[in-house]
């Protein structure tokens, strides 16, 4: 099956939550199942951005991702603590945030041989301190979405950061829900004139069964 979008770089895919956000679900959110997800997704996308959570990612995980040429590793926060919308707490200074980001940025290429240049904020929530810290840590791109205040996007762009925004029920979410809402004609129409930035969460796809992703990818290929 031929890959879609190799000639259309304006259609991109971002995937969140590697290896997962809930340790009690790591029995199903693991490398073996992620690889099944990956092998389906790359039928449509020759490359994609993967949000990696350092707290839950082992050195062996990073070596595993380093061997996948289709994967661009992005920082997906540090801890992705589901109790909080903002990854970094109010009491943390910009220096505190920089310290955590810099340590993660140094660790990832050591084991994966891939340098992370992108940041995906958990829950898409950013503040001024975090944006400043990212800039100082040489992160050049931020992926935003539902939950990101437009003021934060404007501020990041003024600092010279590249912002890739993904939001809307047809471009962000679970594949079954996106298909039910009729995403494909809109993706095709928008991609003729503008960037389309799709966001999936591999854990969500695993939870509903990968047949939905399989169907989604098949329909993308049909509509290419």
Residue, then its C-alpha position, 0 to 999 in steps of 0.5 A: x500500500x502506497x503512503x499518503x502525503x509524501x508529496x504533501x508536507x502540509x498534512x502532518x500528524x502528531x501523536x501524544x502520550x508515549x508510553x502512557x499517562x497511567x502506570x496502572x494501564x502499562x500492561x496494555x500501553x507498552x512497546x509491543x502494542x505501540x509498535x502495532x499502532x506505529x506500523x499502521x500509522x506509517x502506512x499513511x504518514x512517512x514521518x510523525x511527531x511523537x510526544x514522549x513523557x520522560x518520567x515514564x520513558x526508560x532508557x530502553x524505550x528511547x533506544x527503541x524509538x531511536x531505531x524507528x526512522x519515522x518517529x520525531x521525538x518531542x518532549x511531552x512535558x516531563x511528568x504529565x501528571x493527570x492531576x494538573x492541567x499545567x505541567x509546571x506548578x505555580x510555585x516553580x520558577x522559570x529557572x526550575x522549569x529550565x532545569x527540568x527541560x534541559x535534563x530531559x533534552x540532554x537525556x533523550x539524544x544520549x539514548x535515542x540519538x535523536x535531538x528533541x526540538x519540539x515540545x508538546x504541553x500536556x493538556x495543551x496548557x502553556x504559560x509565559x514561564x514555560x515558553x521562556x524556558x523552552x526558548x532558553x533550552x533551544x526548543x524551536x517548536x511548540x505544538x498546541x491545541x485545545x486548551x492553549x490560550x491564543x495569548x500564549x501562541x502569540x507570545x511564543x511566535x513573537x519569541x521566534x518559536x514555530x507554533x503548530x496548532x492542532x484543534x477542532x473536532x475533525x482534526x484532534x481526538x479519537x479516530x472513531x469520533x473524527x470519522x463519525x463527524x465526517x473529517x475526511x472531506x474537510x481534511x481534503x478541502x483544507x489541505x488544498x489551501x492550508x496546513x492540516x495538523x492532525x493529533x492522535x493519542x496512541x493510548x486512546x487508539x489502543x483503548x478502543x482497538x486498533x481497527x479504528x485506526x486501521x479504518x482511518x488510515x485506509x480512508x486517508x489513503x482512499x481520499x489522497 
